Amino acid sequence: MAIGAQDYIDQLLVKKYAQEKVDNHEAIESMVQPEKMMEAMTDYSNMSRNMFGLNQKLTAACYAINAVSAQYRKAATLQS
């Protein structure tokens, strides 16, 4: 797979956008400190993991309660 303009339209687009000015994200100072952002992301992921674990435990407890309280009856079978 080649990189670059393959046909005439792509070449025109490359020429058109080659001179466009864009913001240099490295030159802009961030309004959020990276350490604070990483801390918030870590807190969120830990909370999500804990919620998933609690959900698994609750599901297992519900299955156990339903299994204990289940009452089985023999169904009448049809004889030919």
C-alpha positions as a Markdown table, in Angstrom:
| # | Residue | x | y | z |
|---|---|---|---|---|
| 1 | Met | 0.0 | 0.0 | 0.0 |
| 2 | Ala | 1.5 | 3.3 | -1.1 |
| 3 | Ile | 1.4 | 6.5 | 0.9 |
| 4 | Gly | 0.5 | 9.7 | -0.9 |
| 5 | Ala | -1.8 | 11.0 | -3.6 |
| 6 | Gln | -2.9 | 8.3 | -6.0 |
| 7 | Asp | -5.0 | 10.2 | -8.5 |
| 8 | Tyr | -5.5 | 13.7 | -9.8 |
| 9 | Ile | -8.1 | 14.7 | -7.3 |
| 10 | Asp | -6.0 | 13.5 | -4.4 |
| 11 | Gln | -3.0 | 15.5 | -5.8 |
| 12 | Leu | -5.2 | 18.7 | -5.9 |
| 13 | Leu | -6.4 | 18.1 | -2.4 |
| 14 | Val | -2.8 | 17.7 | -1.2 |
| 15 | Lys | -1.8 | 21.0 | -2.9 |
| 16 | Lys | -4.8 | 22.8 | -1.5 |
| 17 | Tyr | -4.3 | 21.8 | 2.1 |
| 18 | Ala | -0.5 | 21.9 | 2.1 |
| 19 | Gln | -0.5 | 25.6 | 2.9 |
| 20 | Glu | -3.2 | 25.5 | 5.5 |
| 21 | Lys | -2.3 | 26.8 | 9.0 |
| 22 | Val | -3.2 | 24.7 | 11.9 |
| 23 | Asp | -2.9 | 25.1 | 15.7 |
| 24 | Asn | 0.3 | 23.6 | 17.1 |
| 25 | His | -1.0 | 21.7 | 20.1 |
| 26 | Glu | 2.5 | 21.6 | 21.6 |
| 27 | Ala | 2.7 | 25.4 | 21.8 |
| 28 | Ile | -0.6 | 25.8 | 23.6 |
| 29 | Glu | -0.6 | 25.5 | 27.4 |
| 30 | Ser | -3.2 | 23.1 | 28.6 |
| 31 | Met | -5.8 | 24.4 | 31.0 |
| 32 | Val | -5.8 | 21.0 | 32.8 |
| 33 | Gln | -2.7 | 19.7 | 34.6 |
| 34 | Pro | -1.8 | 16.3 | 33.2 |
| 35 | Glu | -1.2 | 14.8 | 36.7 |
| 36 | Lys | -4.7 | 15.9 | 37.7 |
| 37 | Met | -6.2 | 14.4 | 34.6 |
| 38 | Met | -4.4 | 11.1 | 35.0 |
| 39 | Glu | -5.5 | 11.0 | 38.7 |
| 40 | Ala | -9.1 | 11.6 | 37.7 |
| 41 | Met | -8.9 | 8.9 | 35.0 |
| 42 | Thr | -7.4 | 6.5 | 37.5 |
| 43 | Asp | -10.2 | 7.2 | 40.0 |
| 44 | Tyr | -12.8 | 6.7 | 37.4 |
| 45 | Ser | -11.3 | 3.4 | 36.2 |
| 46 | Asn | -11.0 | 2.1 | 39.7 |
| 47 | Met | -14.6 | 3.0 | 40.5 |
| 48 | Ser | -15.7 | 1.3 | 37.3 |
| 49 | Arg | -13.8 | -1.9 | 38.1 |
| 50 | Asn | -15.2 | -1.9 | 41.7 |
| 51 | Met | -18.7 | -1.5 | 40.4 |
| 52 | Phe | -18.2 | -4.3 | 38.0 |
| 53 | Gly | -17.0 | -6.5 | 40.8 |
| 54 | Leu | -20.0 | -5.6 | 43.0 |
| 55 | Asn | -22.3 | -6.3 | 40.1 |
| 56 | Gln | -20.8 | -9.8 | 39.7 |
| 57 | Lys | -21.2 | -10.5 | 43.4 |
| 58 | Leu | -24.8 | -9.3 | 43.4 |
| 59 | Thr | -25.6 | -11.4 | 40.4 |
| 60 | Ala | -24.1 | -14.5 | 42.1 |
| 61 | Ala | -26.0 | -13.8 | 45.3 |
| 62 | Cys | -29.3 | -13.4 | 43.3 |
| 63 | Tyr | -28.7 | -16.7 | 41.5 |
| 64 | Ala | -28.0 | -18.4 | 44.8 |
| 65 | Ile | -31.2 | -17.0 | 46.4 |
| 66 | Asn | -33.3 | -18.0 | 43.4 |
| 67 | Ala | -31.8 | -21.5 | 43.4 |
| 68 | Val | -32.6 | -22.0 | 47.1 |
| 69 | Ser | -36.1 | -20.7 | 46.9 |
| 70 | Ala | -37.0 | -22.5 | 43.7 |
| 71 | Gln | -39.8 | -25.1 | 44.0 |
| 72 | Tyr | -39.8 | -27.8 | 41.5 |
| 73 | Arg | -43.0 | -29.7 | 40.6 |
| 74 | Lys | -43.4 | -32.8 | 38.6 |
| 75 | Ala | -45.3 | -32.2 | 35.4 |
| 76 | Ala | -47.9 | -34.6 | 34.3 |
| 77 | Thr | -46.6 | -36.6 | 31.4 |
| 78 | Leu | -48.8 | -37.5 | 28.4 |
| 79 | Gln | -49.1 | -41.2 | 27.8 |
| 80 | Ser | -49.8 | -42.4 | 24.3 |
